[in-house]
């Protein structure tokens, strides 16, 4: 039986990809309806991101992803294609790469350099079967379904009208928001510095409520990365709410070929927002429908409002997969799985 060619994996610093590397991976992204801008956005959090590259024996790039690497663990989040800056992206492959072999080699390499690895995310249909095949070749791991991602379909001719009809309470929330002086605005592309600062304030408040299993999150440093992203990334749509002219919340989306993907956002907490969140979701659905996009993806379902509004048919399970270097490590570190409860509301564990 002919053996598969060896695949070499390198853990690399988050330096910009070369034009050649981008040329190898871009066709795969376009085939999946993803913007090639993702190849730049995965470098947006350099102080905690490492790139994982897979090469053939002859040095050809076969696959790429990014991970969070701490002194003790590696982590990989996939709540959506760009759902948060940094490591929240999927796996990218060269056109004819053996995806199962590439994933297996990547998992073996990152497991060899850290005693514990944590994957929390959904499995993209483009490589789900190969992902499962790779997992069966990694001896020390455990996996379970825990949460789900949410999206709203906008492809059908009447999808937006049907969405509004399914959620009759939205009309009351729209009216209340409007009566309190609320308005929703849409901005495409880069954000002017003054407005970006208001968006950053909203995001900062949101991240102050997060606890991170890999350690404390440097809020101000992260705010700086968000600021850079808002003012430089062109493939974005920003939907924000104001009440009497004051910005009270924002949701920023990556504009892919077939969908909008929520990436960053937040809401102020020092005054009532009068359903600004629901009004922004409704505006995003209307925008996607007008732009003939297939859906709006909102990532992790982690609050009751999002849970009520997401389509049931398009939800995807999120898996918690723990990688252990050995069975001894697995036994010692198994309680670590409960750290995930610190980040995600227990109510939404399935």
C-alpha positions, 0 to 999 in steps of 0.5 A: 500500500502506497503511503501518503507523502509526509506533511511538514507543519510549522508554527509561525509568528503572525507575519503577513502572508507573502503574495505567493501564499495568498495566491495559493489559498485565495481560490479556496476561499473564493470557492467557499464564498469567503472574502480573501481579506480573511488572510489579513484579518487572522493577523489582527491580534499579533500578541496572542496569535500564531499561524499554523502552516502545513507544507508538502515535502517539496515546500508547497503550502498546503494549509493554514490556520491560526491558533491562540498559543499560551505557555500552557495550552493552545486554543482554536475558536471557530464561531464563524468566519471572522466572528471575532478578530484573531483566531476565530477563523476556519482552516484554509487549504490549497486547491488539491491538498489532502485536507484530512492529512493536512488537519491530522498533521496540524493537530499532531504538531500543536498537540506535541508542543502543548499538553492541552489543546482546546477547540471550540467551534463548528465544523465547516461543511467544506471539510467536516468529514476530513476533520472527523477523519483526522480526529480519529487519528489523534489518540488522546482527545475527547469531544462533545456538542455544547452550544450552537451558532445562529444565522438568519436566511435571507436568500428567498424572495420573501425571506425578510418579510417571513422573518418579520412575520415569525417574530411579531414582537419585533414590531413593538420593539421597533416602535418603542425604539423609535419613540425613544428617539432611536435610529439605526444607521448603516455604514459600509467600509472603513469608519471615520476616526471619531465614530470608530472611537464610539464603536470601540467604547461599545466593544470595550464594554462588551469585552469587560464582561468576558472571562477568558479560559486562557487567561485574562484578556487585555481589554485596552490592547484588544480595543486598539486592535479593534480600532485598527480594524474598524479604520482600515478594513474595507470589506465591512458593514457597520450597523449601529444604533443611536438614541437622540444622536448618541451611539448606544450599540454597534454590530460590525460584519465582514462582507463575504460573497454570500453572507454577512458574518458578525465580527465585533460589536457591543452596547453601552450599559449606562443607559437603557437601549430600548431594544437597540440590539433587536433593531440592529438585527432586523436592519442586518436582515433587511440589508442582506436581503437588499444585497441578495446575500444568502444569510446573516451569521451571528456566531455563538448563540449566547443570549436570550434575544439572539436565541429567539431570533435565529432560524432553527433550520440553520443552527450548527452545533458547536463542539468542545474538543480537548486534545491531550498529549497523553492519557496521563495528561488527560486524567490530570487535566480533565477538570479543565473542561469546566473552565469553559463554563466561565466564558459561556452561560450555562443556560446555553450548554446543550 
